[in-house]
Amino acid sequence: QVQLVESGGGLVQAGGSLRLSCACSRRTFMSYTVGWFRQATGKEREFVARITWRGGNTDYADSVKGRFTISIDNTKNTVYLEMNSLKPEDTAVYYCAADRLGRRTSADYWGQGTQVTVSS
């Protein structure tokens, strides 16, 4: 079954770091773009970062560029989002997603989400 399972969220202080993990089958999503979206309370879901299985090409939202890094571990079938220099405005539910077209506004498959809370 096609599924994405994310983990690694938690509570951190501003300036701290977290690494999110997304269990994702390379066999299933090799032709997809895989990435992360987030949704803060009362706000619309927004694009965070994406990566292609085949070429490892990455793309980031301007708000996280230079602070977040997306990567893939093929041996573990896992996509990571390393978040550094976290800010209170990064607080949101983070969703792992996969999309055939690599869209920044939607995706074909979604995980359940993991909460990230950054305190001031």
VENUR-V242401 format. One record per residue. N is the residue number from 1. RES is the residue in three letters. SS is DSSP state (~ for helix, > for strand, _ for the rest). D_CENTER is the distance of its C-alpha to the mean C-alpha in whole Angstrom. Layout:
N:RES:SS:D_CENTER, N:RES:SS:D_CENTER
This chain:
1:GLN:_:20, 2:VAL:_:17, 3:GLN:_:15, 4:LEU:_:11, 5:VAL:>:11, 6:GLU:>:8, 7:SER:>:10, 8:GLY:_:11, 9:GLY:_:11, 10:GLY:>:14, 11:LEU:>:17, 12:VAL:>:17, 13:GLN:>:20, 14:ALA:_:19, 15:GLY:_:19, 16:GLY:_:17, 17:SER:_:14, 18:LEU:>:12, 19:ARG:>:10, 20:LEU:>:7, 21:SER:>:8, 22:CYS:>:8, 23:ALA:>:11, 24:CYS:_:12, 25:SER:_:15, 26:ARG:~:16, 27:ARG:~:19, 28:THR:~:18, 29:PHE:~:15, 30:MET:_:17, 31:SER:_:18, 32:TYR:_:14, 33:THR:>:12, 34:VAL:>:8, 35:GLY:>:5, 36:TRP:>:3, 37:PHE:>:6, 38:ARG:>:8, 39:GLN:>:11, 40:ALA:_:14, 41:THR:_:17, 42:GLY:_:20, 43:LYS:_:17, 44:GLU:_:16, 45:ARG:_:12, 46:GLU:>:11, 47:PHE:>:9, 48:VAL:>:6, 49:ALA:>:6, 50:ARG:>:7, 51:ILE:>:10, 52:THR:>:13, 53:TRP:_:14, 54:ARG:_:18, 55:GLY:_:18, 56:GLY:_:15, 57:ASN:_:14, 58:THR:>:12, 59:ASP:>:11, 60:TYR:>:10, 61:ALA:_:11, 62:ASP:_:14, 63:SER:_:14, 64:VAL:_:11, 65:LYS:_:13, 66:GLY:_:15, 67:ARG:_:13, 68:PHE:>:9, 69:THR:>:9, 70:ILE:>:7, 71:SER:>:10, 72:ILE:>:11, 73:ASP:>:14, 74:ASN:_:16, 75:THR:_:19, 76:LYS:_:16, 77:ASN:_:14, 78:THR:>:11, 79:VAL:>:8, 80:TYR:>:7, 81:LEU:>:5, 82:GLU:>:9, 83:MET:>:10, 84:ASN:_:13, 85:SER:_:16, 86:LEU:_:14, 87:LYS:_:16, 88:PRO:~:17, 89:GLU:~:16, 90:ASP:~:12, 91:THR:_:13, 92:ALA:>:11, 93:VAL:>:10, 94:TYR:>:6, 95:TYR:>:6, 96:CYS:>:5, 97:ALA:>:7, 98:ALA:>:10, 99:ASP:>:13, 100:ARG:_:16, 101:LEU:_:17, 102:GLY:_:13, 103:ARG:_:14, 104:ARG:_:12, 105:THR:_:14, 106:SER:_:13, 107:ALA:_:12, 108:ASP:_:15, 109:TYR:>:13, 110:TRP:>:11, 111:GLY:_:10, 112:GLN:_:12, 113:GLY:_:9, 114:THR:>:10, 115:GLN:>:12, 116:VAL:>:11, 117:THR:>:15, 118:VAL:>:16, 119:SER:>:20, 120:SER:_:22
